[in-house]
Amino acid sequence: MALITMVIVSCQNLVPGMAGTTPPNHEPWNQLLKAHVSPMGIVDYKGFIKDKSKLDAYLRTISANAPDRKVWSKNEQLAYWINAYNAFTVSLIVENYPVKSIKNLGPALKIPLIKDVWHYNFFKIGGQESSLNEIEHSILRKEFDEPRIHFAINCASFSCPPLLNEAFTASKIEAQLDKVATTFVNDKSRNKITANALEISSIFSWFKGDFTENGSIVDFLNKYSSIKINSNAKMSYMDYNWNLNE
């Protein structure tokens, strides 16, 4: 397995904004997604490997254009960070393919003080080493107060919300976030919903606080569920399948 060289930094700061940058063109990423991700979110990593030069070129654009938080709109920033997370995740798998699960990369890398693959600093944003964990928790969850991001970012695993086969863009992001939320909540392989009983994704347990700021988990689900759920419905969580989403 050809492992990526990972770099550790001692501090855990937010990726800095960059003055004077403009939102990058996400069309190259959109074209890659259209070519190598099915409508159901199944990823053709071998296809991405064949198009690695195009993926790398897009990632260089992402790395060189960290959002200017004073100039870019919130939607431009949000689309950037979601696309960055997903594209770097795909790149991580491409660089280490074949692999059964993204979680297998953690023990294989054997880097002291880093507990899992999401904490590895294997790419740069605005010249600073960064990780998937930093994008998800220090930026997306902290800066945007948007629970639907959990259905937009993909961890290369079957139980994750499916990778959308189009790039997120500022002009469409509200509709795109509603789409991925509705698709995920009503996906019977990931959430089993009836009026009186729920067996739902562990995502709703791990990030419960994100989904309950304005009500209960049931209140959140009822925004998107095709089945009206009773407020006293029994709730349990499904086991998570970390096998690669291919």
C-alpha positions as CSV (number, residue, x, y, z in Angstrom):
1,M,0.0,0.0,0.0
2,A,1.4,3.4,-1.0
3,L,0.7,5.5,2.0
4,I,0.6,9.3,1.9
5,T,3.2,11.0,3.9
6,M,1.4,12.7,6.8
7,V,2.7,15.7,8.6
8,I,1.8,16.5,12.2
9,V,1.6,20.0,13.6
10,S,1.6,20.7,17.3
11,C,-1.1,23.3,17.4
12,Q,-4.7,22.9,16.4
13,N,-5.6,26.3,15.0
14,L,-8.4,27.1,12.6
15,V,-7.2,27.2,9.0
16,P,-6.6,30.9,8.4
17,G,-8.6,32.9,5.9
18,M,-6.7,34.3,3.0
19,A,-7.2,37.9,1.9
20,G,-7.7,38.6,-1.8
21,T,-8.7,35.1,-2.8
22,T,-11.8,34.4,-4.9
23,P,-14.1,31.3,-4.8
24,P,-12.6,28.6,-7.1
25,N,-14.3,27.1,-10.0
26,H,-15.8,23.8,-8.7
27,E,-16.7,22.6,-12.2
28,P,-13.6,20.2,-12.4
29,W,-14.8,18.5,-9.2
30,N,-18.4,18.4,-10.6
31,Q,-17.2,16.7,-13.7
32,L,-15.2,14.1,-11.7
33,L,-18.2,13.4,-9.5
34,K,-20.5,13.0,-12.5
35,A,-18.1,10.6,-14.1
36,H,-17.1,8.4,-11.1
37,V,-20.0,8.6,-8.6
38,S,-23.4,6.9,-9.2
39,P,-26.7,8.6,-8.4
40,M,-26.9,6.3,-5.4
41,G,-23.5,7.5,-4.2
42,I,-21.4,4.5,-5.1
43,V,-17.8,5.6,-5.8
44,D,-15.7,4.2,-8.7
45,Y,-12.3,4.8,-7.1
46,K,-10.5,3.1,-10.0
47,G,-12.1,5.7,-12.2
48,F,-10.8,8.5,-9.9
49,I,-7.3,6.8,-10.1
50,K,-7.4,7.1,-13.9
51,D,-8.3,10.8,-13.5
52,K,-5.9,11.4,-10.7
53,S,-4.2,14.3,-12.6
54,K,-7.5,16.1,-12.8
55,L,-8.3,15.5,-9.1
56,D,-4.8,16.7,-8.1
57,A,-5.2,19.8,-10.2
58,Y,-8.6,20.6,-8.5
59,L,-7.0,20.0,-5.0
60,R,-4.2,22.4,-5.8
61,T,-6.8,25.0,-6.6
62,I,-8.6,24.3,-3.3
63,S,-5.3,24.5,-1.4
64,A,-4.3,27.8,-2.9
65,N,-7.6,29.5,-2.4
66,A,-8.6,29.4,1.3
67,P,-11.8,31.5,1.8
68,D,-11.5,35.2,2.5
69,R,-14.0,35.3,5.3
70,K,-14.4,39.0,5.0
71,V,-15.3,38.9,1.3
72,W,-16.7,35.5,0.4
73,S,-20.4,35.0,1.1
74,K,-21.4,32.3,3.7
75,N,-22.7,30.1,0.9
76,E,-19.4,30.4,-1.1
77,Q,-17.5,29.4,2.0
78,L,-19.8,26.6,2.9
79,A,-19.6,25.1,-0.7
80,Y,-15.9,25.4,-0.6
81,W,-15.4,23.5,2.7
82,I,-17.9,20.7,1.8
83,N,-16.2,20.2,-1.6
84,A,-12.7,20.4,0.0
85,Y,-13.7,17.7,2.6
86,N,-15.1,15.4,0.0
87,A,-12.4,15.8,-2.5
88,F,-9.6,15.3,0.0
89,T,-11.3,12.2,1.3
90,V,-11.5,10.8,-2.2
91,S,-7.9,11.7,-2.7
92,L,-6.9,9.9,0.6
93,I,-8.6,6.7,-0.7
94,V,-7.1,7.1,-4.2
95,E,-3.6,7.4,-2.7
96,N,-4.0,4.3,-0.6
97,Y,-6.1,2.1,-2.8
98,P,-7.0,-0.7,-2.5
99,V,-8.2,-0.5,1.1
100,K,-11.2,-2.2,2.7
101,S,-12.1,0.7,5.0
102,I,-10.9,4.3,5.6
103,K,-10.6,3.3,9.2
104,N,-7.9,0.8,8.3
105,L,-5.6,3.7,7.3
106,G,-5.3,4.8,10.9
107,P,-3.5,1.7,12.4
108,A,-1.4,1.3,9.2
109,L,0.1,4.8,9.4
110,K,1.2,4.4,13.0
111,I,1.7,8.1,13.7
112,P,2.2,8.9,17.4
113,L,-0.3,11.1,19.2
114,I,-2.8,10.9,16.3
115,K,-5.8,8.7,17.1
116,D,-7.4,8.2,13.7
117,V,-7.2,8.9,10.1
118,W,-9.4,12.1,10.3
119,H,-6.7,13.8,12.5
120,Y,-3.9,13.3,10.0
121,N,-2.6,16.4,8.4
122,F,-2.1,15.3,4.8
123,F,-3.0,18.5,2.8
124,K,-2.6,22.2,3.0
125,I,-5.2,25.0,3.0
126,G,-3.7,28.4,2.6
127,G,-0.2,27.1,3.3
128,Q,-1.2,25.5,6.6
129,E,-1.2,21.8,7.2
130,S,-4.7,20.6,7.9
131,S,-6.9,17.6,8.4
132,L,-10.4,16.3,7.7
133,N,-11.2,16.6,11.4
134,E,-10.3,20.3,11.3
135,I,-12.5,21.0,8.4
136,E,-15.5,19.1,9.9
137,H,-15.3,20.1,13.5
138,S,-13.3,23.4,13.7
139,I,-14.8,25.0,10.6
140,L,-18.1,23.4,9.3
141,R,-19.7,22.6,12.6
142,K,-18.3,25.6,14.5
143,E,-18.7,28.4,11.9
144,F,-21.9,27.5,10.1
145,D,-24.4,26.2,12.6
146,E,-25.8,23.9,9.8
147,P,-26.7,20.4,10.8
148,R,-27.3,19.4,7.2
149,I,-23.6,19.4,6.6
150,H,-23.6,15.9,8.2
151,F,-25.4,14.7,5.1
152,A,-23.2,16.6,2.7
153,I,-19.7,15.4,3.7
154,N,-18.8,11.8,3.0
155,C,-16.4,9.5,4.9
156,A,-15.9,7.0,2.1
157,S,-18.1,4.4,3.9
158,F,-21.4,2.6,3.2
159,S,-23.2,4.0,6.3
160,C,-22.2,7.6,5.6
161,P,-24.6,9.7,3.7
162,P,-24.0,9.0,0.0
163,L,-21.5,11.2,-1.8
164,L,-23.6,13.6,-3.9
165,N,-22.6,13.2,-7.6
166,E,-22.3,16.9,-8.2
167,A,-20.2,19.7,-6.7
168,F,-21.8,22.0,-4.1
169,T,-22.1,25.5,-5.3
170,A,-23.1,28.8,-3.6
171,S,-26.0,29.3,-6.0
172,K,-27.5,25.9,-5.4
173,I,-26.4,25.0,-1.9
174,E,-29.7,25.5,0.0
175,A,-31.5,23.1,-2.4
176,Q,-28.5,20.7,-2.4
177,L,-28.5,20.5,1.4
178,D,-32.2,19.9,1.5
179,K,-31.8,17.2,-1.2
180,V,-29.1,15.3,0.7
181,A,-31.0,15.6,4.0
182,T,-34.2,14.3,2.5
183,T,-32.4,11.5,0.7
184,F,-30.5,10.3,3.7
185,V,-33.4,10.5,6.2
186,N,-35.7,8.5,3.9
187,D,-33.0,5.9,2.9
188,K,-34.3,2.7,4.3
189,S,-30.8,1.2,4.3
190,R,-29.6,3.9,6.7
191,N,-32.7,4.8,8.6
192,K,-35.7,2.6,9.4
193,I,-38.6,4.9,10.2
194,T,-42.2,4.2,11.2
195,A,-44.6,6.4,13.1
196,N,-43.9,4.8,16.4
197,A,-40.4,3.3,16.2
198,L,-37.1,4.5,14.8
199,E,-33.9,2.7,14.1
200,I,-31.7,5.5,12.8
201,S,-28.1,6.2,11.8
202,S,-25.5,6.5,14.6
203,I,-24.8,10.0,13.1
204,F,-27.9,11.2,15.0
205,S,-26.4,9.9,18.2
206,W,-22.8,11.1,17.6
207,F,-23.9,14.6,16.8
208,K,-27.1,14.8,18.7
209,G,-26.4,18.4,19.9
210,D,-26.3,19.6,16.3
211,F,-29.7,18.2,15.5
212,T,-31.5,19.3,18.7
213,E,-30.7,23.0,19.0
214,N,-34.3,23.8,18.0
215,G,-36.2,20.7,19.2
216,S,-35.8,17.0,19.5
217,I,-34.3,14.4,17.1
218,V,-37.9,13.6,16.0
219,D,-38.6,17.2,15.3
220,F,-35.6,17.4,13.1
221,L,-36.4,14.1,11.3
222,N,-40.0,15.2,10.7
223,K,-38.7,18.1,8.5
224,Y,-37.5,15.6,6.0
225,S,-39.2,12.2,6.7
226,S,-41.9,11.0,4.3
227,I,-43.5,9.3,7.3
228,K,-44.8,11.5,10.1
229,I,-43.1,10.4,13.3
230,N,-44.9,10.5,16.7
231,S,-43.1,12.5,19.4
232,N,-42.9,9.5,21.7
233,A,-41.6,7.1,19.1
234,K,-39.1,4.5,20.4
235,M,-35.6,5.2,19.2
236,S,-32.5,3.1,18.6
237,Y,-29.4,3.4,16.5
238,M,-28.1,1.2,13.7
239,D,-24.6,-0.3,13.6
240,Y,-22.3,1.6,11.3
241,N,-20.8,-0.1,8.2
242,W,-17.3,1.4,7.6
243,N,-16.6,-0.7,4.5
244,L,-15.6,1.4,1.5
245,N,-18.4,2.9,-0.5
246,E,-17.5,1.3,-3.8
